[in-house]
């Protein structure tokens, strides 16, 4: 009995260590995600505290490859409330993403194809590290979005019909 209790505690600790901090739900609507990559992100101390408090907004963000480095642009991380203005960070600064050279080269090759872009999908904890999942996406047209909505609606109707019986 004691072993199952300790296993449950360990599973709860792992689940808490892999917590979702910020999500870009609009990205999956606006883009068809072809590939994802989990990267590290270079942050300063007040940014870490703000992200852990849930003060990050990924909605308008995008990633670029400049000088062989992945960079995160236009992601707003609010200034930390308990730090002075001198020690706080710029909310919209360009942040460096940490990935292996092979992964960056693979993404660069795929980005050379027309119409693809890198979008931040979510910020999450992995142990004590803050990780960013980026997606290689292709922009959806309006008719693609409508088709996706019709499919979701049909799935909902089927699921509710099955639940009634």
LINSUL-V835966 format. One record per helix or strand of 2 or more residues. SS is the DSSP state (hx for helix, st for strand). FROM is the first residue (numbers start at 0). LEN is the number of residues. If there is no record, write none. Layout:
ss:SS from:FROM len:LEN
ss:SS from:FROM len:LEN
//
This chain:
ss:hx from:1 len:16
ss:st from:19 len:4
ss:hx from:24 len:6
ss:st from:30 len:11
ss:hx from:44 len:8
ss:st from:55 len:2
ss:st from:61 len:5
ss:st from:68 len:5
ss:st from:75 len:2
ss:st from:94 len:4
ss:hx from:100 len:11
ss:st from:115 len:11
ss:st from:128 len:11
ss:hx from:141 len:23
//
